[in-house]
Amino acid sequence: MGLILRLLVAAGLAVDACVHWVFAPDMAFVEGGAIGGDVLFRAQASVAGIVAAVILVHAVRWTYALAFLVAASAVGALLLYSYADVGVLGPLPAMHEPVWYFEKTLSLVGEGVAALAALTGLLTAGRGRRASEAAVPRRREPVDRP
């Protein structure tokens, strides 16, 4: 089960990274904010790619938590900017885009799968090890009796 979760998280984050990297140049023309849309998309792609690699190498609670934060925040941002025109948010540009197309849907599916798998991994990481340790009887030290 652990290997499947790792692969689902990594694959979902890899899809997210690829879509963001490919569309980053198109986001350079988004208006407003101190941070360009292309910079945001490249940052998201880079972080998602790095976390995908980390989860493959070292799947423990904190890496699942990190993967969940990356994937769930991407889902949240995608849905927010798809359904609400919030305009410029501090240094972030106005990224409202109500149109759905294949790559955007693919990104949402990848991020959603990664978020759900990471949450499952977070909630179950370490439980199998503790259960197996509890099944092994502890060695009792001899008691000296007078």
DSSP file (Angstrom, degrees, kcal/mol; ACC not computed):
  #  RESIDUE AA STRUCTURE BP1 BP2  ACC     N-H-->O    O-->H-N    N-H-->O    O-->H-N    TCO  KAPPA ALPHA  PHI   PSI    X-CA   Y-CA   Z-CA
    1    1 A M     >        0   0    0      0, 0.0     4,-2.2     0, 0.0     5,-0.2   0.000 360.0 360.0 360.0 -38.2    0.0    0.0    0.0
    2    2 A G  H  >  +     0   0    0      1,-0.2     4,-2.3     2,-0.2     5,-0.1   0.888 360.0  50.1 -63.2 -40.3    2.8    2.4    0.8
    3    3 A L  H  > S+     0   0    0      2,-0.2     4,-2.5     1,-0.2    -1,-0.2   0.899 109.3  51.7 -65.2 -40.7    4.4    2.1   -2.6
    4    4 A I  H  > S+     0   0    0      2,-0.2     4,-2.5     1,-0.2    -2,-0.2   0.918 110.2  48.9 -63.1 -43.3    1.1    2.7   -4.3
    5    5 A L  H  X S+     0   0    0     -4,-2.2     4,-2.7     2,-0.2     5,-0.2   0.925 110.8  50.6 -61.9 -44.7    0.6    5.9   -2.3
    6    6 A R  H  X S+     0   0    0     -4,-2.3     4,-2.7     1,-0.2     5,-0.2   0.929 112.2  46.8 -58.1 -46.2    4.1    7.1   -3.1
    7    7 A L  H  X S+     0   0    0     -4,-2.5     4,-2.7     2,-0.2     5,-0.2   0.886 112.0  50.1 -65.7 -39.4    3.6    6.5   -6.8
    8    8 A L  H  X S+     0   0    0     -4,-2.5     4,-2.4     2,-0.2     5,-0.2   0.927 113.5  45.5 -64.7 -44.4    0.2    8.3   -6.8
    9    9 A V  H  X S+     0   0    0     -4,-2.7     4,-2.5     2,-0.2     5,-0.2   0.952 116.4  45.3 -62.4 -49.3    1.6   11.3   -4.9
   10   10 A A  H  X S+     0   0    0     -4,-2.7     4,-2.2    -5,-0.2    -2,-0.2   0.907 114.3  48.1 -63.7 -42.6    4.6   11.5   -7.2
   11   11 A A  H  X S+     0   0    0     -4,-2.7     4,-2.3    -5,-0.2    -1,-0.2   0.921 112.5  48.7 -65.2 -43.8    2.7   11.0  -10.4
   12   12 A G  H  X S+     0   0    0     -4,-2.4     4,-2.1    -5,-0.2    -2,-0.2   0.913 113.9  45.7 -62.4 -42.8    0.1   13.6   -9.4
   13   13 A L  H  X S+     0   0    0     -4,-2.5     4,-2.6    -5,-0.2    -1,-0.2   0.839 110.2  55.0 -69.4 -32.2    2.8   16.1   -8.5
   14   14 A A  H  X S+     0   0    0     -4,-2.2     4,-2.6    -5,-0.2    -2,-0.2   0.908 108.3  48.2 -66.4 -41.4    4.7   15.4  -11.7
   15   15 A V  H  X S+     0   0    0     -4,-2.3     4,-2.5     2,-0.2     5,-0.2   0.935 112.3  49.7 -61.5 -46.1    1.6   16.1  -13.8
   16   16 A D  H  X S+     0   0    0     -4,-2.1     4,-2.2     1,-0.2    -2,-0.2   0.920 111.9  48.3 -57.2 -46.2    1.1   19.4  -11.9
   17   17 A A  H  X S+     0   0    0     -4,-2.6     4,-2.4     2,-0.2    -2,-0.2   0.918 112.0  48.4 -63.1 -45.3    4.8   20.3  -12.4
   18   18 A C  H  X S+     0   0    0     -4,-2.6     4,-2.5     2,-0.2     5,-0.2   0.935 112.6  46.9 -63.0 -47.7    4.6   19.6  -16.2
   19   19 A V  H  X S+     0   0    0     -4,-2.5     4,-2.0     1,-0.2    -1,-0.2   0.923 114.5  47.1 -62.7 -43.9    1.5   21.5  -16.8
   20   20 A H  H  X S+     0   0    0     -4,-2.2     4,-1.0    -5,-0.2    -1,-0.2   0.894 112.4  49.9 -65.5 -39.0    2.7   24.5  -14.8
   21   21 A W  H  < S+     0   0    0     -4,-2.4     3,-0.4    -5,-0.2    -2,-0.2   0.920 111.7  47.9 -65.5 -42.8    6.1   24.5  -16.5
   22   22 A V  H  < S+     0   0    0     -4,-2.5     4,-0.3     1,-0.2    -1,-0.2   0.875 117.1  41.8 -66.0 -37.5    4.6   24.3  -20.0
   23   23 A F  H  X S+     0   0    0     -4,-2.0     4,-1.1    -5,-0.2     3,-0.5   0.509  87.6  94.3 -90.8  -4.4    2.1   27.2  -19.3
   24   24 A A  T >< S+     0   0    0     -4,-1.0     3,-1.0    -3,-0.4     4,-0.4   0.907  81.9  53.5 -55.5 -46.4    4.5   29.4  -17.4
   25   25 A P  G >4 S+     0   0    0      0, 0.0     3,-1.1     0, 0.0    -1,-0.2   0.864 105.6  54.8 -59.7 -33.6    5.5   31.5  -20.5
   26   26 A D  G >4 S+     0   0    0     -3,-0.5     3,-0.8    -4,-0.3    -2,-0.2   0.771 101.8  58.9 -68.1 -25.2    1.8   32.2  -21.2
   27   27 A M  G X< S+     0   0    0     -4,-1.1     3,-1.4    -3,-1.0    10,-0.7   0.488  79.4  87.7 -84.4  -3.1    1.4   33.6  -17.7
   28   28 A A  G <  S+     0   0    0     -3,-1.1    -1,-0.2    -4,-0.4    -2,-0.1   0.732  85.5  56.2 -65.6 -20.5    4.0   36.3  -18.2
   29   29 A F  G <  S+     0   0    0     -3,-0.8    -1,-0.3    -4,-0.2     2,-0.2   0.370  75.3 120.2 -96.2   4.4    1.3   38.6  -19.6
   30   30 A V    <   -     0   0    0     -3,-1.4     7,-0.3     1,-0.1     2,-0.2  -0.529  61.8-128.6 -70.8 133.7   -1.0   38.4  -16.6
   31   31 A E        +     0   0    0     63,-0.3    63,-1.9    -2,-0.2    -1,-0.1  -0.498  57.5  24.1 -90.2 152.8   -1.5   41.9  -15.3
   32   32 A G  S    S+     0   0    0     61,-0.2    57,-0.0     1,-0.2    55,-0.0   0.064  72.5  73.2  89.4 164.1   -1.1   43.3  -11.7
   33   33 A G  S    S-     0   0    0     59,-0.2    59,-0.2    60,-0.1    -1,-0.2   0.236  77.7 -99.5  77.4 158.1    0.9   42.2   -8.7
   34   34 A A  S    S+     0   0    0     56,-0.1     2,-0.5     2,-0.1    58,-0.2   0.674 106.4  66.1 -86.0 -19.7    4.6   42.4   -7.9
   35   35 A I  S    S-     0   0    0     56,-2.8     2,-0.1     4,-0.0    -1,-0.0  -0.900  87.0-125.7-106.1 129.3    5.1   38.8   -8.8
   36   36 A G     >  -     0   0    0     -2,-0.5     4,-2.1     1,-0.1     3,-0.2  -0.380  14.2-124.1 -72.3 150.4    4.6   37.7  -12.4
   37   37 A G  H  > S+     0   0    0    -10,-0.7     4,-2.4    -7,-0.3    -9,-0.3   0.843 112.9  56.3 -61.2 -34.1    2.3   34.9  -13.3
   38   38 A D  H  > S+     0   0    0    -11,-0.5     4,-2.3     2,-0.2    -1,-0.2   0.882 106.0  50.1 -66.2 -36.9    5.2   33.1  -15.1
   39   39 A V  H  > S+     0   0    0      2,-0.2     4,-2.5     1,-0.2    -2,-0.2   0.913 110.7  49.8 -65.9 -42.7    7.3   33.2  -11.9
   40   40 A L  H  X S+     0   0    0     -4,-2.1     4,-2.6     1,-0.2    -2,-0.2   0.919 112.0  47.6 -61.3 -43.8    4.4   31.8   -9.9
   41   41 A F  H  X S+     0   0    0     -4,-2.4     4,-2.3     2,-0.2    -2,-0.2   0.895 113.3  47.3 -67.7 -39.4    3.9   29.0  -12.4
   42   42 A R  H  X S+     0   0    0     -4,-2.3     4,-2.5     2,-0.2    -1,-0.2   0.891 112.2  50.6 -68.0 -37.9    7.6   28.1  -12.6
   43   43 A A  H  X S+     0   0    0     -4,-2.5     4,-2.8     2,-0.2     5,-0.3   0.932 111.5  47.7 -64.0 -45.1    7.8   28.2   -8.8
   44   44 A Q  H  X S+     0   0    0     -4,-2.6     4,-2.6     1,-0.2     5,-0.2   0.918 112.8  49.2 -61.3 -43.3    4.8   25.8   -8.5
   45   45 A A  H  X S+     0   0    0     -4,-2.3     4,-2.2     2,-0.2    -2,-0.2   0.918 113.3  46.7 -62.3 -43.9    6.4   23.5  -11.1
   46   46 A S  H  X S+     0   0    0     -4,-2.5     4,-2.4     2,-0.2    -2,-0.2   0.934 114.4  45.5 -65.7 -47.3    9.7   23.5   -9.4
   47   47 A V  H  X S+     0   0    0     -4,-2.8     4,-2.7     1,-0.2     5,-0.2   0.923 113.6  49.8 -64.1 -44.0    8.3   22.8   -5.9
   48   48 A A  H  X S+     0   0    0     -4,-2.6     4,-2.0    -5,-0.3    -1,-0.2   0.904 112.4  48.2 -61.9 -40.9    5.9   20.1   -7.2
   49   49 A G  H  X S+     0   0    0     -4,-2.2     4,-1.8    -5,-0.2    -2,-0.2   0.910 112.8  47.1 -65.7 -42.7    8.8   18.4   -9.0
   50   50 A I  H  X S+     0   0    0     -4,-2.4     4,-2.4     1,-0.2    -2,-0.2   0.928 113.1  48.0 -64.9 -45.5   11.1   18.5   -6.0
   51   51 A V  H  X S+     0   0    0     -4,-2.7     4,-2.5     1,-0.2    -1,-0.2   0.859 108.2  55.9 -66.3 -34.4    8.4   17.2   -3.6
   52   52 A A  H  X S+     0   0    0     -4,-2.0     4,-1.3    -5,-0.2    -1,-0.2   0.919 110.5  45.1 -61.2 -43.0    7.6   14.4   -6.0
   53   53 A A  H  X S+     0   0    0     -4,-1.8     4,-1.6     1,-0.2    -2,-0.2   0.902 112.2  51.8 -66.9 -40.8   11.2   13.3   -6.0
   54   54 A V  H  X S+     0   0    0     -4,-2.4     4,-3.2     1,-0.2    -2,-0.2   0.912 107.4  51.6 -62.9 -43.3   11.4   13.6   -2.2
   55   55 A I  H  < S+     0   0    0     -4,-2.5    -1,-0.2     1,-0.2    -2,-0.2   0.824 108.6  52.2 -67.4 -29.5    8.3   11.5   -1.6
   56   56 A L  H  < S+     0   0    0     -4,-1.3    -1,-0.2    -5,-0.2     3,-0.2   0.870 118.1  36.8 -70.5 -35.8    9.7    8.8   -3.8
   57   57 A V  H  < S+     0   0    0     -4,-1.6     2,-0.3     1,-0.2    -2,-0.2   0.866 132.9  17.7 -83.6 -39.3   13.0    8.7   -1.9
   58   58 A H     <  -     0   0    0     -4,-3.2     2,-1.0    -5,-0.2    -1,-0.2  -0.771  64.6-177.4-143.3  89.4   11.7    9.3    1.7
   59   59 A A        +     0   0    0     -2,-0.3     2,-0.2    -3,-0.2    -4,-0.1  -0.762  31.2 130.9 -96.2  96.3    8.0    8.7    2.4
   60   60 A V  S  > S-     0   0    0     -2,-1.0     4,-2.4    65,-0.1     3,-0.4  -0.774  72.1 -82.0-132.2 178.6    7.4    9.6    6.0
   61   61 A R  H  > S+     0   0    0     -2,-0.2     4,-2.6     1,-0.2     5,-0.2   0.886 125.1  48.3 -54.8 -46.4    4.8   11.8    7.8
   62   62 A W  H  > S+     0   0    0      1,-0.2     4,-2.2     2,-0.2    -1,-0.2   0.850 112.3  48.8 -69.4 -31.1    6.5   15.1    7.2
   63   63 A T  H  > S+     0   0    0     -3,-0.4     4,-2.4     2,-0.2    -1,-0.2   0.876 112.0  48.8 -74.7 -35.5    7.1   14.4    3.5
   64   64 A Y  H  X S+     0   0    0     -4,-2.4     4,-2.5     2,-0.2    -2,-0.2   0.904 111.4  50.9 -64.9 -39.9    3.5   13.4    3.0
   65   65 A A  H  X S+     0   0    0     -4,-2.6     4,-2.4    -5,-0.3    -2,-0.2   0.921 110.9  48.0 -62.5 -43.5    2.4   16.5    4.9
   66   66 A L  H  X S+     0   0    0     -4,-2.2     4,-2.3     2,-0.2    -2,-0.2   0.926 112.1  49.2 -62.3 -45.3    4.6   18.6    2.6
   67   67 A A  H  X S+     0   0    0     -4,-2.4     4,-2.6     1,-0.2     5,-0.3   0.893 110.2  51.7 -61.8 -40.3    3.2   16.9   -0.5
   68   68 A F  H  X S+     0   0    0     -4,-2.5     4,-3.1     2,-0.2     5,-0.4   0.927 109.6  49.3 -62.7 -44.8   -0.4   17.5    0.8
   69   69 A L  H  X S+     0   0    0     -4,-2.4     4,-1.9     2,-0.2    -2,-0.2   0.917 113.6  45.9 -61.2 -43.7    0.3   21.2    1.3
   70   70 A V  H  X S+     0   0    0     -4,-2.3     4,-1.5     2,-0.2    -2,-0.2   0.950 119.4  39.6 -64.5 -49.6    1.8   21.6   -2.2
   71   71 A A  H  X S+     0   0    0     -4,-2.6     4,-2.2     2,-0.2    -2,-0.2   0.928 117.2  47.4 -69.4 -45.7   -1.0   19.6   -3.9
   72   72 A A  H  X S+     0   0    0     -4,-3.1     4,-2.6    -5,-0.3    -1,-0.2   0.869 110.7  52.0 -66.9 -36.2   -3.9   20.9   -1.9
   73   73 A S  H  X S+     0   0    0     -4,-1.9     4,-2.4    -5,-0.4    -1,-0.2   0.866 109.4  50.8 -67.5 -33.8   -2.8   24.6   -2.3
   74   74 A A  H  X S+     0   0    0     -4,-1.5     4,-2.5     2,-0.2    -2,-0.2   0.906 110.7  48.4 -68.1 -41.4   -2.6   24.1   -6.0
   75   75 A V  H  X S+     0   0    0     -4,-2.2     4,-2.6     2,-0.2     5,-0.3   0.940 112.8  49.1 -61.3 -46.8   -6.1   22.6   -6.1
   76   76 A G  H  X S+     0   0    0     -4,-2.6     4,-2.6     1,-0.2    -2,-0.2   0.914 112.8  46.0 -60.2 -45.0   -7.4   25.6   -4.0
   77   77 A A  H  X S+     0   0    0     -4,-2.4     4,-2.7     2,-0.2     5,-0.2   0.916 112.4  50.8 -65.6 -43.1   -5.7   28.2   -6.2
   78   78 A L  H  X S+     0   0    0     -4,-2.5     4,-1.1     1,-0.2    -2,-0.2   0.933 114.8  42.6 -61.1 -46.3   -7.0   26.5   -9.4
   79   79 A L  H  X S+     0   0    0     -4,-2.6     4,-2.0     2,-0.2     5,-0.2   0.901 114.0  51.7 -68.6 -40.3  -10.5   26.4   -8.2
   80   80 A L  H  X S+     0   0    0     -4,-2.6     4,-2.1    -5,-0.3    -2,-0.2   0.956 113.9  42.4 -59.6 -51.3  -10.4   29.9   -6.7
   81   81 A Y  H  < S+     0   0    0     -4,-2.7    16,-2.5     1,-0.2    -1,-0.2   0.646 113.7  54.0 -75.4 -13.2   -9.1   31.5   -9.8
   82   82 A S  H  < S+     0   0    0     -4,-1.1    -1,-0.2    -5,-0.2    -2,-0.2   0.843 121.9  25.5 -82.7 -36.1  -11.5   29.5  -12.0
   83   83 A Y  H  < S+     0   0    0     -4,-2.0     2,-0.4     1,-0.1    -2,-0.2   0.546 120.2  49.3-109.6  -9.2  -14.7   30.4  -10.2
   84   84 A A     <  -     0   0    0     -4,-2.1     2,-1.1    -5,-0.2    13,-0.2  -0.996  61.5-146.2-135.7 137.5  -13.9   33.8   -8.6
   85   85 A D        +     0   0    0     -2,-0.4    -4,-0.1     1,-0.2     9,-0.0  -0.771  31.4 163.0 -97.8  88.4  -12.4   37.0  -10.0
   86   86 A V        -     0   0    0     -2,-1.1    -1,-0.2     1,-0.3    -5,-0.1   0.525  31.8-150.9 -86.6  -6.3  -10.6   38.1   -6.9
   87   87 A G        -     0   0    0     -3,-0.1     8,-0.5     2,-0.1     2,-0.4  -0.353  55.7  -5.4  71.4-152.6   -8.4   40.6   -8.8
   88   88 A V        -     0   0    0      6,-0.2     2,-0.6     7,-0.1     6,-0.1  -0.626  62.1-161.8 -78.7 130.0   -4.9   41.3   -7.5
   89   89 A L  B >   -A   92   0A   0      3,-1.4     3,-2.5    -2,-0.4    -2,-0.1  -0.872  56.1 -68.8-113.6  96.0   -4.2   39.7   -4.1
   90   90 A G  T 3  S-     0   0    0     -2,-0.6   -56,-0.1     1,-0.3   -57,-0.1  -0.403 120.4  -7.4  58.7-122.7   -1.2   41.6   -2.6
   91   91 A P  T 3  S+     0   0    0      0, 0.0   -56,-2.8     0, 0.0    -1,-0.3   0.546 116.8  98.8 -81.6  -5.1    1.8   40.7   -4.7
   92   92 A L  B <  S-A   89   0A   0     -3,-2.5    -3,-1.4   -59,-0.2   -59,-0.2  -0.638  73.3-125.1 -85.9 137.7   -0.1   38.1   -6.7
   93   93 A P        -     0   0    0      0, 0.0     2,-0.9     0, 0.0   -61,-0.2  -0.216  36.3 -85.5 -73.6 168.7   -1.5   39.1  -10.1
   94   94 A A        +     0   0    0    -63,-1.9   -63,-0.3     1,-0.1    -6,-0.2  -0.669  52.8 172.0 -74.9 106.0   -5.1   38.8  -11.2
   95   95 A M        +     0   0    0     -2,-0.9    -1,-0.1    -8,-0.5    -7,-0.1   0.153  14.4 149.5-108.3  17.4   -5.2   35.2  -12.4
   96   96 A H        +     0   0    0      1,-0.1   -14,-0.2     2,-0.0   -11,-0.1  -0.309  10.0 162.8 -58.2 126.9   -8.9   34.7  -13.1
   97   97 A E        +     0   0    0    -16,-2.5    -1,-0.1   -19,-0.2   -13,-0.0  -0.741  14.0 178.2-148.3  93.8   -9.5   32.2  -15.9
   98   98 A P        +     0   0    0      0, 0.0     2,-0.3     0, 0.0   -16,-0.1   0.558  52.1 102.2 -77.5  -6.9  -13.0   30.8  -16.0
   99   99 A V        -     0   0    0      1,-0.0     2,-0.5     5,-0.0     5,-0.0  -0.600  59.7-151.1 -83.0 134.4  -12.3   28.7  -19.1
  100  100 A W        +     0   0    0     -2,-0.3     2,-0.3     4,-0.1     3,-0.0  -0.896  22.9 165.2-104.2 134.1  -11.7   24.9  -18.7
  101  101 A Y     >  -     0   0    0     -2,-0.5     4,-2.4     1,-0.0     3,-0.3  -0.863  50.8 -89.1-139.3 172.3   -9.5   23.1  -21.2
  102  102 A F  H  > S+     0   0    0     -2,-0.3     4,-2.9     1,-0.2     5,-0.2   0.890 121.9  47.2 -55.1 -49.8   -7.7   19.7  -21.2
  103  103 A E  H  > S+     0   0    0      1,-0.2     4,-2.3     2,-0.2    -1,-0.2   0.866 112.4  50.2 -64.6 -36.4   -4.5   20.7  -19.6
  104  104 A K  H  > S+     0   0    0     -3,-0.3     4,-2.1     2,-0.2    -1,-0.2   0.914 113.3  45.8 -67.3 -42.1   -6.2   22.6  -16.8
  105  105 A T  H  X S+     0   0    0     -4,-2.4     4,-2.5     2,-0.2    -2,-0.2   0.906 111.5  52.6 -65.7 -41.8   -8.4   19.7  -16.1
  106  106 A L  H  X S+     0   0    0     -4,-2.9     4,-2.7    -5,-0.2    -2,-0.2   0.906 108.9  50.2 -59.4 -43.1   -5.4   17.3  -16.2
  107  107 A S  H  X S+     0   0    0     -4,-2.3     4,-2.9     2,-0.2     5,-0.2   0.918 110.1  50.1 -61.9 -44.1   -3.6   19.6  -13.7
  108  108 A L  H  X S+     0   0    0     -4,-2.1     4,-2.6     2,-0.2    -2,-0.2   0.912 111.6  47.9 -61.7 -43.1   -6.7   19.5  -11.3
  109  109 A V  H  X S+     0   0    0     -4,-2.5     4,-2.8     2,-0.2     5,-0.2   0.937 113.6  47.3 -64.2 -46.3   -6.9   15.7  -11.5
  110  110 A G  H  X S+     0   0    0     -4,-2.7     4,-2.5     1,-0.2    -2,-0.2   0.930 114.9  45.4 -60.3 -46.3   -3.1   15.3  -10.9
  111  111 A E  H  X S+     0   0    0     -4,-2.9     4,-2.6     2,-0.2    -1,-0.2   0.897 113.9  50.0 -64.6 -40.3   -3.2   17.7   -8.0
  112  112 A G  H  X S+     0   0    0     -4,-2.6     4,-2.5    -5,-0.2     5,-0.2   0.919 111.9  46.7 -65.6 -44.0   -6.4   16.1   -6.5
  113  113 A V  H  X S+     0   0    0     -4,-2.8     4,-2.7     1,-0.2     5,-0.3   0.929 114.3  48.5 -62.3 -44.9   -4.9   12.6   -6.7
  114  114 A A  H  X S+     0   0    0     -4,-2.5     4,-2.5    -5,-0.2    -2,-0.2   0.910 112.0  49.2 -62.3 -42.0   -1.7   13.8   -5.2
  115  115 A A  H  X S+     0   0    0     -4,-2.6     4,-2.4     2,-0.2    -2,-0.2   0.934 114.3  44.1 -64.6 -46.4   -3.5   15.6   -2.4
  116  116 A L  H  X S+     0   0    0     -4,-2.5     4,-2.2     2,-0.2    -2,-0.2   0.910 116.2  46.5 -66.4 -41.7   -5.8   12.6   -1.5
  117  117 A A  H  X S+     0   0    0     -4,-2.7     4,-2.7    -5,-0.2    -1,-0.2   0.896 113.2  49.7 -67.2 -39.1   -2.9   10.1   -1.7
  118  118 A A  H  X S+     0   0    0     -4,-2.5     4,-2.7    -5,-0.3    -2,-0.2   0.900 110.4  50.1 -66.4 -39.9   -0.7   12.4    0.4
  119  119 A L  H  X S+     0   0    0     -4,-2.4     4,-2.3     2,-0.2    -2,-0.2   0.916 111.7  48.4 -63.6 -42.6   -3.4   12.8    3.0
  120  120 A T  H  X S+     0   0    0     -4,-2.2     4,-1.6     2,-0.2    -2,-0.2   0.927 112.9  48.2 -61.4 -45.2   -3.9    9.1    3.2
  121  121 A G  H  X S+     0   0    0     -4,-2.7     4,-2.2     1,-0.2    -2,-0.2   0.898 110.4  51.9 -61.6 -40.8   -0.1    8.6    3.5
  122  122 A L  H  < S+     0   0    0     -4,-2.7    -1,-0.2     1,-0.2    -2,-0.2   0.905 112.6  44.9 -61.6 -42.6    0.0   11.2    6.2
  123  123 A L  H  < S+     0   0    0     -4,-2.3    -1,-0.2     1,-0.2    -2,-0.2   0.742 124.0  33.6 -75.7 -23.1   -2.7    9.5    8.2
  124  124 A T  H >X S+     0   0    0     -4,-1.6     3,-1.7    -5,-0.2     4,-0.6   0.557  83.7 120.7-110.4  -9.6   -1.3    6.0    7.8
  125  125 A A  T 3< S+     0   0    0     -4,-2.2   -65,-0.1     1,-0.3    -4,-0.0  -0.336  85.1   8.7 -61.5 130.3    2.5    6.6    7.8
  126  126 A G  T 3> S+     0   0    0     -2,-0.1     4,-1.9     1,-0.0    -1,-0.3   0.231  98.4 104.0  88.3 -14.4    4.2    4.7   10.6
  127  127 A R  H <> S+     0   0    0     -3,-1.7     4,-2.3     1,-0.2     5,-0.2   0.905  78.4  51.5 -68.9 -40.3    1.2    2.7   11.7
  128  128 A G  H  X S+     0   0    0     -4,-0.6     4,-1.9     1,-0.2    -1,-0.2   0.881 110.3  49.9 -63.1 -38.2    2.3   -0.5   10.1
  129  129 A R  H  > S+     0   0    0      2,-0.2     4,-2.1     1,-0.2    -1,-0.2   0.915 111.0  48.2 -68.1 -43.2    5.7   -0.3   11.8
  130  130 A R  H  X S+     0   0    0     -4,-1.9     4,-2.2     1,-0.2    -2,-0.2   0.898 110.7  51.6 -65.0 -39.2    4.2    0.4   15.2
  131  131 A A  H  X S+     0   0    0     -4,-2.3     4,-1.3     1,-0.2    -1,-0.2   0.903 110.9  47.5 -64.9 -40.3    1.8   -2.5   14.8
  132  132 A S  H  X S+     0   0    0     -4,-1.9     4,-0.7     1,-0.2    -1,-0.2   0.860 111.4  51.0 -70.5 -33.7    4.6   -4.9   13.9
  133  133 A E  H >< S+     0   0    0     -4,-2.1     3,-0.6     1,-0.2    -1,-0.2   0.877 108.7  51.9 -68.4 -36.2    6.7   -3.7   16.8
  134  134 A A  H 3< S+     0   0    0     -4,-2.2    -1,-0.2     1,-0.2    -2,-0.2   0.794 103.0  59.6 -70.1 -27.4    3.8   -4.3   19.2
  135  135 A A  H 3< S+     0   0    0     -4,-1.3    -1,-0.2    -5,-0.2    -2,-0.2   0.737  88.6  83.0 -73.6 -22.5    3.3   -7.8   17.9
  136  136 A V  S << S-     0   0    0     -4,-0.7     2,-0.1    -3,-0.6    -4,-0.0  -0.731  87.1-125.3 -85.1 120.7    6.8   -8.8   19.0
  137  137 A P        -     0   0    0      0, 0.0     2,-0.2     0, 0.0    -2,-0.1  -0.376  24.3-118.4 -67.1 141.9    6.9   -9.7   22.7
  138  138 A R        -     0   0    0     -4,-0.1     2,-0.4     1,-0.1    -4,-0.0  -0.516  25.8-111.4 -79.1 146.7    9.3   -7.8   24.7
  139  139 A R        -     0   0    0     -2,-0.2     2,-0.4     1,-0.0    -1,-0.1  -0.639  31.2-138.3 -79.0 130.0   12.1   -9.6   26.5
  140  140 A R        -     0   0    0     -2,-0.4     3,-0.1     1,-0.0    -1,-0.0  -0.736  11.9-127.5 -93.4 135.9   11.6   -9.6   30.2
  141  141 A E        -     0   0    0     -2,-0.4     2,-0.1     1,-0.1    -1,-0.0  -0.564  33.1-103.8 -76.8 141.2   14.6   -9.0   32.4
  142  142 A P        -     0   0    0      0, 0.0     2,-0.5     0, 0.0    -1,-0.1  -0.383  31.6-133.7 -66.3 145.2   15.0  -11.6   35.2
  143  143 A V        -     0   0    0     -2,-0.1     2,-0.6    -3,-0.1    -3,-0.0  -0.879  11.1-133.5-103.1 128.4   14.0  -10.4   38.6
  144  144 A D        -     0   0    0     -2,-0.5     0, 0.0     2,-0.0     0, 0.0  -0.704  26.4-172.4 -80.6 122.8   16.4  -11.1   41.5
  145  145 A R              0   0    0     -2,-0.6    -2,-0.0     1,-0.1     0, 0.0  -0.952 360.0 360.0-117.0 136.4   14.4  -12.5   44.5
  146  146 A P              0   0    0      0, 0.0    -1,-0.1     0, 0.0    -2,-0.0   0.507 360.0 360.0 -73.5 360.0   16.0  -13.1   47.8
